[in-house]
Amino acid sequence: MRDGNKIFDDLGKLMNDAAGMADGVRREIETAVKSQMERVINDMDLVKRDDFDALRELVQVQGEEIAALRKELDALGAKSPSAKKK
């Protein structure tokens, strides 16, 4: 009976070691894939999120300024005597 318990103990240790090794392999693969993806992204010369957000905000402000200038131009055109002739 003692030999049966020893076999199960050894089998349990072997499975535990296999699970630990599988976890180590998984971590190694994750690290390798992450490094490769970072390398690919850096090679793509993508814009950083902060830079994109800053540029988007700048374009939005400029769009609002252009809209305001168009309104002023339309108002000046309506007041102009030559605009009334057309």
Distance bins in CASP14 RR format, pairs under 12 A and 6 or more apart:
PFRMAT RR
TARGET T0000
AUTHOR 0000-0000-0000
RMODE 2
METHOD distances of the structure
MODEL  1
1 7 0 0 0 0 0 1 0 0 0 0 0
1 8 0 0 0 0 0 1 0 0 0 0 0
2 8 0 0 0 0 0 1 0 0 0 0 0
2 9 0 0 0 0 0 1 0 0 0 0 0
3 9 0 0 0 0 0 1 0 0 0 0 0
3 10 0 0 0 0 0 1 0 0 0 0 0
4 10 0 0 0 0 1 0 0 0 0 0 0
4 11 0 0 0 0 1 0 0 0 0 0 0
5 11 0 0 0 0 0 1 0 0 0 0 0
5 12 0 0 0 0 0 1 0 0 0 0 0
6 12 0 0 0 0 0 1 0 0 0 0 0
6 13 0 0 0 0 0 1 0 0 0 0 0
7 13 0 0 0 0 0 1 0 0 0 0 0
7 14 0 0 0 0 0 1 0 0 0 0 0
8 14 0 0 0 0 0 1 0 0 0 0 0
8 15 0 0 0 0 0 1 0 0 0 0 0
9 15 0 0 0 0 0 1 0 0 0 0 0
9 16 0 0 0 0 0 1 0 0 0 0 0
10 16 0 0 0 0 0 1 0 0 0 0 0
10 17 0 0 0 0 0 1 0 0 0 0 0
11 17 0 0 0 0 0 1 0 0 0 0 0
11 18 0 0 0 0 0 1 0 0 0 0 0
12 18 0 0 0 0 1 0 0 0 0 0 0
12 19 0 0 0 0 1 0 0 0 0 0 0
13 19 0 0 0 0 0 1 0 0 0 0 0
13 20 0 0 0 0 0 1 0 0 0 0 0
14 20 0 0 0 0 0 1 0 0 0 0 0
14 21 0 0 0 0 0 1 0 0 0 0 0
15 21 0 0 0 0 0 1 0 0 0 0 0
15 22 0 0 0 0 0 1 0 0 0 0 0
16 22 0 0 0 0 0 1 0 0 0 0 0
16 23 0 0 0 0 0 1 0 0 0 0 0
17 23 0 0 0 0 0 1 0 0 0 0 0
17 24 0 0 0 0 0 1 0 0 0 0 0
18 24 0 0 0 0 0 1 0 0 0 0 0
18 25 0 0 0 0 0 1 0 0 0 0 0
19 25 0 0 0 0 0 1 0 0 0 0 0
19 26 0 0 0 0 0 1 0 0 0 0 0
20 26 0 0 0 0 1 0 0 0 0 0 0
20 27 0 0 0 0 1 0 0 0 0 0 0
21 27 0 0 0 0 0 1 0 0 0 0 0
21 28 0 0 0 0 0 1 0 0 0 0 0
22 28 0 0 0 0 0 1 0 0 0 0 0
22 29 0 0 0 0 0 1 0 0 0 0 0
23 29 0 0 0 0 0 1 0 0 0 0 0
23 30 0 0 0 0 0 1 0 0 0 0 0
24 30 0 0 0 0 1 0 0 0 0 0 0
24 31 0 0 0 0 1 0 0 0 0 0 0
24 32 0 0 0 0 0 1 0 0 0 0 0
25 31 0 0 0 0 0 1 0 0 0 0 0
25 32 0 0 0 0 0 1 0 0 0 0 0
26 32 0 0 0 0 0 1 0 0 0 0 0
26 33 0 0 0 0 0 1 0 0 0 0 0
27 33 0 0 0 0 0 1 0 0 0 0 0
27 34 0 0 0 0 0 1 0 0 0 0 0
28 34 0 0 0 0 0 1 0 0 0 0 0
28 35 0 0 0 0 0 1 0 0 0 0 0
29 35 0 0 0 0 0 1 0 0 0 0 0
29 36 0 0 0 0 0 1 0 0 0 0 0
30 36 0 0 0 0 0 1 0 0 0 0 0
30 37 0 0 0 0 0 1 0 0 0 0 0
31 37 0 0 0 0 0 1 0 0 0 0 0
31 38 0 0 0 0 0 1 0 0 0 0 0
32 38 0 0 0 0 0 1 0 0 0 0 0
32 39 0 0 0 0 0 1 0 0 0 0 0
33 39 0 0 0 0 0 1 0 0 0 0 0
33 40 0 0 0 0 0 1 0 0 0 0 0
34 40 0 0 0 0 0 1 0 0 0 0 0
34 41 0 0 0 0 0 1 0 0 0 0 0
35 41 0 0 0 0 0 1 0 0 0 0 0
35 42 0 0 0 0 0 1 0 0 0 0 0
36 42 0 0 0 0 0 1 0 0 0 0 0
36 43 0 0 0 0 0 1 0 0 0 0 0
37 43 0 0 0 0 0 1 0 0 0 0 0
37 44 0 0 0 0 0 1 0 0 0 0 0
38 44 0 0 0 0 0 1 0 0 0 0 0
38 46 0 0 0 0 0 1 0 0 0 0 0
40 46 0 0 0 0 0 1 0 0 0 0 0
41 47 0 0 0 0 0 1 0 0 0 0 0
41 48 0 0 0 0 0 1 0 0 0 0 0
42 48 0 0 0 0 0 1 0 0 0 0 0
46 52 0 0 0 0 1 0 0 0 0 0 0
47 53 0 0 0 0 1 0 0 0 0 0 0
47 54 0 0 0 0 0 1 0 0 0 0 0
47 55 0 0 0 0 1 0 0 0 0 0 0
47 56 0 0 0 0 0 1 0 0 0 0 0
48 54 0 0 0 0 1 0 0 0 0 0 0
48 55 0 0 0 0 0 1 0 0 0 0 0
49 55 0 0 0 0 0 1 0 0 0 0 0
49 56 0 0 0 0 0 1 0 0 0 0 0
50 56 0 0 0 0 0 1 0 0 0 0 0
50 57 0 0 0 0 0 1 0 0 0 0 0
51 57 0 0 0 0 0 1 0 0 0 0 0
51 58 0 0 0 0 0 1 0 0 0 0 0
52 58 0 0 0 0 0 1 0 0 0 0 0
52 59 0 0 0 0 0 1 0 0 0 0 0
53 59 0 0 0 0 0 1 0 0 0 0 0
53 60 0 0 0 0 0 1 0 0 0 0 0
54 60 0 0 0 0 0 1 0 0 0 0 0
54 61 0 0 0 0 0 1 0 0 0 0 0
55 61 0 0 0 0 0 1 0 0 0 0 0
55 62 0 0 0 0 0 1 0 0 0 0 0
56 62 0 0 0 0 0 1 0 0 0 0 0
56 63 0 0 0 0 0 1 0 0 0 0 0
57 63 0 0 0 0 0 1 0 0 0 0 0
57 64 0 0 0 0 0 1 0 0 0 0 0
58 64 0 0 0 0 0 1 0 0 0 0 0
58 65 0 0 0 0 0 1 0 0 0 0 0
59 65 0 0 0 0 0 1 0 0 0 0 0
59 66 0 0 0 0 0 1 0 0 0 0 0
60 66 0 0 0 0 0 1 0 0 0 0 0
60 67 0 0 0 0 0 1 0 0 0 0 0
61 67 0 0 0 0 0 1 0 0 0 0 0
61 68 0 0 0 0 0 1 0 0 0 0 0
62 68 0 0 0 0 0 1 0 0 0 0 0
62 69 0 0 0 0 0 1 0 0 0 0 0
63 69 0 0 0 0 1 0 0 0 0 0 0
63 70 0 0 0 0 1 0 0 0 0 0 0
64 70 0 0 0 0 0 1 0 0 0 0 0
64 71 0 0 0 0 0 1 0 0 0 0 0
65 71 0 0 0 0 0 1 0 0 0 0 0
65 72 0 0 0 0 0 1 0 0 0 0 0
66 72 0 0 0 0 0 1 0 0 0 0 0
66 73 0 0 0 0 0 1 0 0 0 0 0
67 73 0 0 0 0 0 1 0 0 0 0 0
67 74 0 0 0 0 0 1 0 0 0 0 0
68 74 0 0 0 0 0 1 0 0 0 0 0
68 75 0 0 0 0 0 1 0 0 0 0 0
69 75 0 0 0 0 0 1 0 0 0 0 0
69 76 0 0 0 0 0 1 0 0 0 0 0
70 76 0 0 0 0 0 1 0 0 0 0 0
70 77 0 0 0 0 0 1 0 0 0 0 0
71 77 0 0 0 0 0 1 0 0 0 0 0
71 78 0 0 0 0 0 1 0 0 0 0 0
72 78 0 0 0 0 0 1 0 0 0 0 0
72 79 0 0 0 0 0 1 0 0 0 0 0
73 79 0 0 0 0 0 1 0 0 0 0 0
73 80 0 0 0 0 0 1 0 0 0 0 0
73 83 0 0 0 0 0 1 0 0 0 0 0
74 80 0 0 0 0 0 1 0 0 0 0 0
74 83 0 0 0 0 1 0 0 0 0 0 0
75 83 0 0 0 0 0 1 0 0 0 0 0
76 82 0 0 0 0 0 1 0 0 0 0 0
76 83 0 0 0 0 1 0 0 0 0 0 0
77 83 1 0 1 0 0 0 0 0 0 0 0
77 84 0 0 0 0 1 0 0 0 0 0 0
77 85 0 0 0 0 0 1 0 0 0 0 0
77 86 0 0 0 0 0 1 0 0 0 0 0
78 84 0 0 0 0 1 0 0 0 0 0 0
78 86 0 0 0 0 0 1 0 0 0 0 0
80 86 0 0 0 0 1 0 0 0 0 0 0
END
